Amino acid sequence: MPPKIARLAGLGAFGACAGLLALYLLIAYLARPTARGGIDSVNATVAWISLAGVIAALIVVHVAIGRQLLTLAQGKEIGNGK
């Protein structure tokens, strides 16, 4: 992969982390208990915790891939564990 494209893809992976965080905050805001009805506080808490686990896993993967792509863009070798 050319270094310029690897750099853009790596920065895009970090940008996706910000987008995932914004999506989580939007869903948490929409799933909050209100006085006019809707979801209760127990179910809202369960939804927030379950979504936080999924979003956190996606962010960790995007950070790992982004770091590897930025390392590749600098021309360094990415180790394969040997």
C-alpha positions as CSV (number, residue, x, y, z in Angstrom):
1,M,0.0,0.0,0.0
2,P,1.4,3.4,-0.9
3,P,2.4,5.5,2.2
4,K,0.0,8.3,1.3
5,I,-3.0,6.0,1.2
6,A,-1.9,4.2,4.3
7,R,-1.7,7.5,6.2
8,L,-5.2,8.6,5.0
9,A,-6.7,5.2,5.9
10,G,-5.0,5.4,9.3
11,L,-6.4,8.8,10.0
12,G,-9.7,7.7,8.7
13,A,-9.7,4.9,11.3
14,F,-9.2,7.4,14.0
15,G,-11.9,9.5,12.6
16,A,-14.2,6.5,12.7
17,C,-13.5,6.3,16.5
18,A,-14.8,9.8,16.9
19,G,-17.9,8.9,14.8
20,L,-18.5,5.8,16.9
21,L,-18.3,7.8,20.1
22,A,-20.7,10.4,18.7
23,L,-23.1,7.7,17.7
24,Y,-22.9,6.2,21.2
25,L,-23.6,9.6,22.8
26,L,-26.6,10.2,20.5
27,I,-28.1,6.8,21.3
28,A,-27.5,7.3,25.0
29,Y,-29.2,10.6,24.8
30,L,-32.2,9.2,22.9
31,A,-32.5,6.2,25.3
32,R,-32.6,8.3,28.5
33,P,-35.7,8.1,30.7
34,T,-38.1,11.1,30.4
35,A,-41.0,12.3,32.3
36,R,-43.3,11.9,29.3
37,G,-42.8,8.1,29.2
38,G,-40.7,5.8,27.2
39,I,-37.9,3.6,28.6
40,D,-37.4,3.2,32.3
41,S,-34.1,3.8,34.1
42,V,-33.3,0.1,34.5
43,N,-33.7,-0.7,30.9
44,A,-31.9,2.5,29.9
45,T,-28.9,1.5,32.0
46,V,-28.8,-2.0,30.5
47,A,-28.9,-0.5,27.0
48,W,-26.1,2.0,27.8
49,I,-23.9,-0.7,29.3
50,S,-24.4,-3.2,26.4
51,L,-23.9,-0.6,23.8
52,A,-20.8,0.7,25.6
53,G,-19.2,-2.8,25.3
54,V,-19.8,-3.1,21.6
55,I,-18.7,0.5,20.9
56,A,-15.6,0.1,23.0
57,A,-14.6,-3.1,21.2
58,L,-15.1,-1.3,17.8
59,I,-13.0,1.7,19.0
60,V,-10.2,-0.6,20.2
61,V,-10.1,-2.4,16.8
62,H,-10.1,0.9,14.9
63,V,-7.2,2.3,17.0
64,A,-5.2,-0.9,16.5
65,I,-5.7,-0.8,12.7
66,G,-5.1,3.0,12.6
67,R,-1.8,2.6,14.5
68,Q,-0.6,-0.2,12.1
69,L,-1.5,1.9,9.1
70,L,0.3,5.0,10.4
71,T,3.3,2.8,11.1
72,L,3.1,1.4,7.6
73,A,2.9,5.0,6.2
74,Q,6.2,5.8,7.9
75,G,7.9,3.0,6.1
76,K,8.5,0.8,9.2
77,E,8.0,-2.9,9.2
78,I,5.0,-4.2,11.0
79,G,6.0,-7.2,13.1
80,N,4.2,-10.5,12.6
81,G,5.0,-12.0,16.0
82,K,8.1,-13.9,15.0
